[in-house]
């Protein structure tokens, strides 16, 4: 399918869908540091555009997308933010819905933090999608069960034009692994460490993790161990001079970016874009579920068609 990525960031969702076999033809993003990284890693164009503006419709539509994917910025819903729907970013989720309603691709996929499931803006967006004729499947996926060595819960909404509600639920559930993927299963000993520090949002939470478990959620900040940090009851090793946080590039591996993916920019910008990215393997998981559904649907149609019609196809 010809696919356009909106709110593309540095390209996690684009790369996942591309790996699954989708034909990425264009991307749209407004943050220049992410655009520069995206350009380094993809052949198709990426446009610096504010997706709240009217003039984006014609540009997006010029690529004749069969699939539109996107992860509108989620700070207004994130557990790391203020959780204020009036913060301005929530408008971008509705902007995504309005773009879909105007362009009417055969499919769309919208990703966001799991907290959006309880938001008013999602209710409004769902109404827009339904009025536009989409069958909808919504789910919250834990990336650890979808090929990502990380505990990261994200909301996905998949729409099929003239489709039935819930048509992909079976695929999204049944293709998950029985156990979450650990850092060691994905990266082996390549990090050269057995334990690492991830700065907690609150010191009531643990901060030290083992590579023999999934990483906690990779966030947009990455801090060193404070000199005053005291071991939490849940920490898996003692605090000593050998313990360290993951580096910027190691965090990209936890987000399942390949080792040949090129990151260029300031450390703070890279930490933010990596933390905000859709994990590549999570996007690929969703993309492959869609393709499996499409293939099964095509097989069923062919099975029930009269023999002469099958031959003509």
N, C-alpha and C positions, 0 to 999 in steps of 0.2 A: 504494500500500500504506500502511496505517496503521503509522506508524513511531515508535518510542521510542528516544531516545538516552541511553545510560548513560555515566557519566564524561564528561559533555558538555563540560566546560570552558567556554570563552566562546562555543562554537558553530560551530567550523570544520566539523566533520563534519555537524552539523545543517543548516547553510546549504548545503553541497555537495549533500546528498541532496534538500533542499527545492528547490534550483535545477533538479535533474534531474526533478522532478515528484512526488517522494514526499510523502505527507501526514504531516508531523511533528505528532504529537498531544501529546507530553510529553517532558520531559528530566529527568535526575537528575544531581546533582552535590553535592559535599560542601564545596567551597571557596567561601566567601562572596564574595570579590572577583570570581570568575568568574561566579557566579550573578547578581550585580548587573549585570554587562555583558550576560549572556545575556538578562536581562529587558528590557533597553533595546532589543533587536534582534529579538525574536520575540514572536508573539501567543500561542502556546501556553504552558502552565504549565511551570515548572521547579521541582523539589522538592529541598530540602536534605536528603539522606538518605545515611547510611552504608550502602553496598551489601553490606557484610558481615553486616548484621543480618537476622534472619528476617522481620521485618515488611515488608520491601520487596516481597516476592513478590506479595502481595495488591494492593498499590498499583499495581505495574507491570501486573499482569494485568488490572486494572480498565479499562485503556485498550485491551484486546483487540488487541495489536500483531500485525500480520502480518510485520513486520520489526523486529528489534532491532539497533541499531548501537552501537558503543562502542570507545573507546580507553583501556583500563585504564592507570593511571599506570605509566610505564616506567622509573623511575629505577633500579630494581634490575638492569635489563639494559642501560642506556644506556652508551655509550662515555664519556659525560661524568660518570658516576657510579662507584660502587665495584664494580658488576657482582656484587652479592651477592644470590643468590636468597633468602637468609634475612633480607633487610632489611625484609620486611613488605609491600612494595608488590606483590611477586609473587603474594601471596595474592589480590589483586584480579583478576588474570587468571583464576584458578581460580573466583573468585566469579562472574565473568561467565559462565563455562561452566556453573556450577551454576544460575544464573538461567535460562539458555537451556534446560537440561534440565528445569527445573520448569515453565516457561511454554510451551515448544514452539511458538514462532512458525514460520511457514512458512520464513522466512529469517533469517539473522543475518550481520553483518559485524563482525569484530574487527580492530582496528588496533594495531600496536605497533612498536617499533624492530626493525630487522632481526636484532639479536642474540638476540631471543627464540626464533628458529628452532632454536637449539642448546641450549635450556634444558630442564630436567627438568619445570618446571611446564607448559610447552607440551605435552610428551608426555602428562602427566596430563590436561590439558584436552582434548586430541584424543581420548583414551579416553572421556571423558565425552560428548563430542559424538557419537562413533560409536555408543556404547551407547544414545544417545537417538534414533538413526535418521537422522542427517544425512549427506548426501553432502558432501564437503569439497573445496574448491579453495583452495590456499595459494600465495602468490606474494610476492616482494619486488619492489616497484615503486620506480623512481627517479622522483621527482616531476617532474624536468626533462623527461621524455618524456611527461608526462601533463597538460601545460598549465600547469605551475608554473615560474617563472623561478628555479629553485633546485635544487641538487644535494642531494637529501634521499632517502635510501633507507628505506623502511618496509615492514614485514611486514603483509600482509592475509590473513585467513582468512575465507572466505565459506562459509556452510553453507546447504544447501537440504534441508528435511525430506523424507525419502524420495527424495532425488535421488541422482545418481551422482557419484562422486569425479571431480574434474577437469573438470566440465562447463562451467566458465567460463574455463578456461585459454586457449582460442583467442581469446576476446574480449579478455581482459586483455593479451595479447601483441600481437595484430594491430592494436588501436586506438591503439597508441603512435605518437608521431611519430618520424620518422627521425633527427632531431637534437634535442638538448636545447634548451629555450627559454631565451633570454637575457633579462636584465633589460631591455635596450633594446627587444626585441621585444614585451615585455609592457607596459612603462611609457613607452617613447619617451624623450624628453628631460625628462619631468616632474620628475625628481629634481633637475635643475639641476646635476648633476655627471657626470663621466665615470669617476672612480675613487672607491673607498670603502675604508675600513678595517674589517676584521672581526677582533676579537681572537682569536688562535689559542689552542688548548689548550696548545700547546708552541711555543716559538720556533724549533723545527726546521721548523715549517710556515710557509708564506707567510701574509700577513695583508692584502695589498692586492689588490683585485680591480677589474675593469673592468665597466661596464654592458653591454659587448658579449660577455659570457659569463654563464652561470648564476651566481647568487649561491651561496656556500657555505651549508650548513645554518644556518637561523636557530635560535639556541639561546635558552635562558632568561636569558642574561646579555648585557649590551651595554656594553662598556667603552670609554673614550676611549683615544686613542693615548698610551702611556707616553712620557714625555720621554726615556727611555733606549732607546726602541725603535730598533733598527738594521735597515736594509733587508735583507730576505731575498732570496736569489738568484731566487726565484720571483715576487717582487712586480712588478707591472706598471707602476709609476711610482715616482718618487722620493718621499721623505718630506718634505713641506713644510707650510707653514701652511694651505694650501688643502685638504689631505687631511683627511677626517673620517669617523667612523662614520655609519651610517644612523641616523636618528632612530627613536624608538619607533613612530610612525605609519608611517614608511617601511618598517619591518620588517613591519608588518601587510600592506602592499601586496605585499611579497615572498611573504608567506604567502597571497596572493590574496584577502584580505578586501577587499570593495569600499570605495570611498572614503567612502560614506555610512554605513558601519558605525560605530556609536558606542562608543568606548572611554572609560571613566571609572574613575579609581582612581589609586593611587600609581604612580609610575614603575616601581618595582621589581616591583610586582604585575603591571602591564601587560606589562612585558618578559617575565616568567615565563609568563603565560597565552598571550601571542602565540607565544613560543618553543615552548611545549608543544602548541599547537593542531595539529590535522590541517589541512594546507592546503586551503582551500575547493575549489579546482579539482581537487585530487587526490581528495578525497571524491566530487566530482561525476563524475570520470572513472570511478571504481569503480561508482557508482550507475548511470551510463549503460550500462556494460558489462552489468550485471545486467538492466536493462530490455531491452537488445537481445537478450540470451539468452532472456528470458521471451517477447518478441514472436516470435522465431524459433521457439521451442518451440510456441507457440500456433498459429502458421501451419502447422507440420508436423502437428500433431494434426488441424487442420481439413482439411488436404490428404488425409489418409488415412481420414477418417470417411466412411461412406456418405452419399450426397447427402441423404436425408431427415433424417438427424441434423444435418447442417450447417445445414439450413434451420431446424430447431427451435432451434438455438443462436442 
